Amino acid sequence: MELKCGIIGLPNVGKSTLFNVLTNSNVDALNYPFCTIKPNTSIVTVPDDRLCYLSKIIKSKKIIYSVVTFVDIAGLIKGASKGEGLGNQFLHNISEVDAIIHVVRCFSNKNILSLSFNPIKDVNIINNEIINFDINLLYKLKNNKLFFKKWEYLLNKCLNFLKTGKLLNLLKLDKKEINFLKKLKLLTIKPIIIIANTDEKKINNNFFLNEINILNKSYLTLKICIKNLNKKQKILPINKNNDLKNIIICSFKLLNLHTFYTVGIKEIKSWSILKGTTAFIAAKKIHSDIQKGFIRAQIIHYKDFIFYKSPIKAKLFGKMRIEGKQYIIQDGDIVNFLFKI
């Protein structure tokens, strides 16, 4: 499963600079509103130390990491849901991503051209716009009574919740309802990380510190000085830069994903799947023929593989399990699918 994360925020809060650092790109990050117009996209590997350790044991010729796609989306302003600024274009770009990274400026700088510099107010501006977008979309969908009659109760439930000023990702829903709403490309159903873009002194200003602590109660919030990230990037690779690793790994986990592995001399590879995925469904991720001919799965957990340093020894000491189609793949499982064509 590929995860696509959209980086959003008001103009001039550090979105494009963060995108450049995360993806080792060089897109414009200038000090004027709407510097970014068309979304910039780049694919980044998910840091995974376990792959490195496994590769040393297996001595694989090739390592293939899971990936995250980051999208740098144009800055939003108040009234975007009504077409202000880059309005509809901005909101359409958000509808195409799976998760949202919301960059919020949490420091004061007179040299930065910005429409605001109050973190709570800034978050509410964006939230109000995506809420209004979803309300308008749901009203349009409700008019198609023939198609959506089955889901009319859910659509009304969502509308009433949105009208209270809350995002749909806070509403208690079952899996079927969530999957249905995701297909509608609603914006507020998407999971969100807040990146609190701090100053180089890590927020000595009590006002910003208090504002971020309020955000912490409602969102997964990472306090990071993007300016410092930019400096460190020139010295440290991503796998050595803890702040960058944290952003990428949190983005990966935002959609309830985890990792299993396949290992061999030719290559060792990580595969990203939803938590709760069965061995039968996971087999298709590798190849549809493996799923069609599925016989069983040999499972060794990463910790056991590392301890015994050999699948043969792990099996000898009872650490290799044989599982069927309904086995739930666990994070860190090393899987060998047995199948016939």
URFENBEL-V490348 format. One record per pair of residues at least 12 apart in sequence whose ideal C-beta (glycine too) atoms are under 6 Angstrom apart, sorted by the first residue. I is the first residue (numbers start at 1). J is the second residue. D is the distance in whole Angstrom. If there is no record, write none. Layout:
i=I j=J d=D
i=I j=J d=D
This chain:
i=1 j=272 d=5
i=3 j=68 d=5
i=3 j=98 d=6
i=3 j=255 d=6
i=4 j=69 d=4
i=4 j=97 d=5
i=4 j=98 d=5
i=5 j=70 d=5
i=5 j=99 d=5
i=5 j=101 d=5
i=5 j=251 d=5
i=6 j=71 d=5
i=6 j=73 d=5
i=6 j=94 d=5
i=6 j=97 d=4
i=6 j=100 d=6
i=7 j=19 d=6
i=7 j=72 d=5
i=7 j=101 d=5
i=8 j=73 d=5
i=8 j=100 d=6
i=8 j=102 d=6
i=9 j=102 d=6
i=9 j=103 d=4
i=10 j=75 d=6
i=10 j=115 d=6
i=10 j=122 d=5
i=11 j=33 d=4
i=11 j=75 d=3
i=12 j=112 d=6
i=12 j=113 d=6
i=12 j=114 d=5
i=13 j=103 d=5
i=13 j=105 d=4
i=14 j=103 d=5
i=14 j=197 d=4
i=14 j=226 d=4
i=15 j=72 d=6
i=15 j=103 d=5
i=16 j=29 d=4
i=16 j=36 d=5
i=16 j=72 d=5
i=17 j=29 d=5
i=17 j=226 d=5
i=17 j=230 d=6
i=18 j=103 d=6
i=18 j=226 d=5
i=19 j=72 d=4
i=21 j=229 d=5
i=21 j=230 d=5
i=21 j=233 d=5
i=22 j=44 d=6
i=22 j=70 d=6
i=23 j=42 d=4
i=23 j=44 d=6
i=23 j=70 d=6
i=25 j=42 d=5
i=27 j=40 d=5
i=31 j=113 d=6
i=32 j=113 d=6
i=34 j=75 d=6
i=36 j=72 d=6
i=36 j=74 d=5
i=37 j=74 d=6
i=39 j=71 d=5
i=39 j=73 d=5
i=39 j=93 d=5
i=40 j=72 d=4
i=41 j=71 d=5
i=42 j=70 d=6
i=43 j=67 d=5
i=43 j=69 d=5
i=44 j=68 d=5
i=45 j=65 d=4
i=45 j=67 d=6
i=46 j=65 d=6
i=46 j=66 d=4
i=46 j=68 d=6
i=46 j=248 d=6
i=46 j=252 d=5
i=47 j=239 d=5
i=47 j=245 d=5
i=48 j=65 d=6
i=48 j=270 d=6
i=50 j=302 d=6
i=51 j=63 d=6
i=51 j=270 d=6
i=53 j=306 d=6
i=54 j=263 d=6
i=54 j=268 d=5
i=55 j=268 d=5
i=57 j=309 d=5
i=58 j=263 d=5
i=58 j=268 d=6
i=60 j=267 d=6
i=60 j=268 d=4
i=61 j=266 d=6
i=62 j=267 d=4
i=63 j=268 d=6
i=64 j=267 d=6
i=64 j=269 d=4
i=65 j=270 d=6
i=66 j=270 d=5
i=66 j=272 d=4
i=68 j=248 d=6
i=68 j=251 d=5
i=68 j=252 d=6
i=71 j=97 d=6
i=73 j=93 d=5
i=74 j=86 d=5
i=74 j=90 d=5
i=76 j=90 d=5
i=76 j=126 d=6
i=76 j=129 d=6
i=78 j=125 d=5
i=80 j=129 d=5
i=81 j=129 d=5
i=81 j=132 d=4
i=81 j=133 d=5
i=91 j=133 d=5
i=94 j=187 d=5
i=95 j=185 d=4
i=98 j=255 d=6
i=99 j=190 d=6
i=99 j=191 d=5
i=99 j=254 d=4
i=99 j=255 d=6
i=100 j=190 d=5
i=100 j=192 d=5
i=101 j=193 d=5
i=101 j=195 d=6
i=102 j=192 d=6
i=102 j=194 d=5
i=103 j=195 d=5
i=103 j=197 d=6
i=104 j=119 d=5
i=104 j=122 d=5
i=104 j=123 d=6
i=104 j=194 d=6
i=104 j=196 d=6
i=105 j=117 d=6
i=105 j=197 d=5
i=106 j=119 d=5
i=106 j=196 d=5
i=106 j=197 d=6
i=106 j=198 d=5
i=106 j=208 d=5
i=106 j=212 d=6
i=107 j=199 d=4
i=119 j=211 d=4
i=120 j=211 d=5
i=130 j=187 d=4
i=130 j=188 d=5
i=131 j=162 d=5
i=131 j=188 d=6
i=133 j=187 d=6
i=134 j=162 d=6
i=134 j=186 d=5
i=134 j=187 d=6
i=134 j=188 d=5
i=135 j=162 d=5
i=138 j=155 d=5
i=138 j=159 d=5
i=142 j=155 d=6
i=154 j=177 d=6
i=167 j=188 d=4
i=168 j=188 d=4
i=168 j=189 d=4
i=169 j=189 d=6
i=169 j=191 d=6
i=191 j=254 d=5
i=192 j=219 d=6
i=193 j=220 d=5
i=193 j=250 d=6
i=194 j=215 d=5
i=194 j=219 d=4
i=194 j=221 d=4
i=195 j=222 d=5
i=195 j=224 d=6
i=196 j=212 d=5
i=196 j=221 d=6
i=196 j=223 d=5
i=197 j=226 d=5
i=198 j=223 d=5
i=198 j=225 d=5
i=200 j=225 d=6
i=224 j=243 d=5
i=229 j=243 d=6
i=256 j=274 d=6
i=256 j=275 d=5
i=257 j=272 d=5
i=258 j=275 d=5
i=258 j=331 d=4
i=259 j=272 d=6
i=260 j=329 d=5
i=260 j=333 d=4
i=260 j=335 d=5
i=261 j=334 d=5
i=263 j=334 d=6
i=271 j=285 d=6
i=277 j=329 d=5
i=278 j=326 d=5
i=279 j=297 d=4
i=279 j=323 d=6
i=279 j=325 d=6
i=279 j=327 d=4
i=280 j=294 d=6
i=280 j=325 d=4
i=282 j=329 d=5
i=283 j=337 d=5
i=289 j=341 d=6
i=290 j=337 d=5
i=290 j=339 d=5
i=293 j=339 d=4
i=293 j=340 d=5
i=293 j=341 d=5
i=294 j=339 d=5
i=295 j=338 d=5
i=295 j=339 d=6
i=296 j=322 d=5
i=296 j=324 d=6
i=296 j=338 d=5
i=297 j=323 d=5
i=297 j=335 d=5
i=297 j=337 d=5
i=298 j=320 d=6
i=298 j=336 d=4
i=299 j=321 d=5
i=299 j=323 d=5
i=299 j=333 d=5
i=299 j=335 d=6
i=300 j=314 d=5
i=300 j=319 d=6
i=300 j=320 d=5
i=300 j=334 d=5
i=301 j=332 d=6
i=301 j=333 d=6
i=302 j=332 d=4
i=304 j=319 d=4
i=305 j=334 d=5
